Amino acid sequence: MIPFNKPFLTGKETQYIEEAVQSGKISGNGIFTQKCQHFFEDQYKFGKVLLTTSCTDALEMAAILANIEAGDEVIIPSYTFVSTALAFVRQGAKIIFADSYNDNPNIDADQIESLITLKTKAIVVVHYAGIACDMEKIMHIAERHQLIVIEDAAQAIDSFYTFSDGTKKALGSIGHLGAFSFHETKNIISGEGGMLTINDEQYIDRAEVIWEKGTNRSQFFRGEINKYGWVDTGSSFLPSEIISAFLWAQLENLKKIQQKRLQIWNQYYKNLKDVSFVQLPHIPEYATNNAHMFYLIFENIEQRSKMIKYLKDNNVLSVFHYLSLHKSDYYTDKHDGRSLQNSDNFENTLLRLPLYYDLSEPEINKVVSLIKNFFK
Ligand SMILES: *Cc1c(COP(=O)(O)O)cnc(C)c1O
């Protein structure tokens, strides 16, 4: 059986976990946590990084930092994972769902302005499959309307956006805040895990407090104050050193992991680009590809279901992805009723193929031939 995903281990994870355990400091914000945070800050020029226990947590921190309150509106694509919206709903926000482009699941930047009202506080973008949204356009809109931009970069590690003046910036470093995931289905993993990136420095001090249960403990540990206490809202968002130690082993191999994933992605692309009946991922000029995902777009749901079954009968697991959030059980009666055609279309027609570090060339060729045979 070729599974859809298989977590990749570098071999050093348990050694670093053992080091963390032996060091006697296994709670959060120790040596491994700080090593990981500095690595990301140096490598991708994020303003400040705080590791979290998930991307969902990082998004919750972002919603608190953005001061989202009951009645505020937040613009979010409908074609995304639950957490993108949930983190803001928990603060009382009304979600104004936006549609995707027709050839790309990302939020259609040209629609955003028409969704803005006096109650709008934030725009949350999702870089689907690690492919950038049109950040230059989105940041301009946000600036004009004084909105906060939060990047759900859960899938977007090591991916970039190029501005019209040629400046290239890492995804997660462009919006005021960004959220990443290290869930075992992502490129770089720690089982569960995530990080918040803070690019607008006005949020840094408060982010540290929210991270540490509403206390100024981080400042205390740095010797900046002589006692610590409860100063704000927050939660326990920081991971233990055991998680960070695991993540460090992955970060040492980030280049190698990315190269291998890109190689697999390119092999799929090269071999499938001439197949009629399916559309391959569209990568805009301004975006790079981090090989998080390889997907196909079918003409309709029947064809996709038949393909899933055909691959499964031949021992290959492929999976569809999001159900439009505006039609979910939880949100359908809260949604304003607009139809979001492109999101619904991706719900019905997008199919993800196996993509993981250990996927071998013969296995990729098997998947490719099955897809070609299916259409014969
Ligand atoms: C994986 C994912 C999340 C959730 O990440 P967790 O670390 O599991 O909380 C959120 N948004 C998107 C777009 C994702 O792909």
The ligand as an SDF file (V2000), in Angstrom:
LIG
                    3D

 15 15  0  0  0  0  0  0  0  0999 V2000
   -2.7040   21.9820    9.2700 C   0  0  0  0  0  0  0  0  0  0  0  0
   -3.4090   23.2820    9.1600 C   0  0  0  0  0  0  0  0  0  0  0  0
   -3.8640   23.9640   10.2950 C   0  0  0  0  0  0  0  0  0  0  0  0
   -3.8470   23.3810   11.6720 C   0  0  0  0  0  0  0  0  0  0  0  0
   -2.5900   23.0960   12.1480 O   0  0  0  0  0  0  0  0  0  0  0  0
   -2.4290   22.3720   13.5730 P   0  0  0  0  0  0  0  0  0  0  0  0
   -0.9720   22.4850   13.8400 O   0  0  0  0  0  0  0  0  0  0  0  0
   -2.8930   20.9670   13.4020 O   0  0  0  0  0  0  0  0  0  0  0  0
   -3.2430   23.1340   14.5520 O   0  0  0  0  0  0  0  0  0  0  0  0
   -4.4420   25.2090   10.1280 C   0  0  0  0  0  0  0  0  0  0  0  0
   -4.5720   25.7660    8.9150 N   0  0  0  0  0  0  0  0  0  0  0  0
   -4.1710   25.1290    7.8030 C   0  0  0  0  0  0  0  0  0  0  0  0
   -4.3250   25.8000    6.4760 C   0  0  0  0  0  0  0  0  0  0  0  0
   -3.5830   23.8580    7.8880 C   0  0  0  0  0  0  0  0  0  0  0  0
   -3.1950   23.2280    6.7760 O   0  0  0  0  0  0  0  0  0  0  0  0
  1  2  1  0
  2  3  1  0
  2 14  2  0
  3  4  1  0
  3 10  2  0
  4  5  1  0
  5  6  1  0
  6  7  2  0
  6  8  1  0
  6  9  1  0
 10 11  1  0
 11 12  2  0
 12 13  1  0
 12 14  1  0
 14 15  1  0
M  END
$$$$
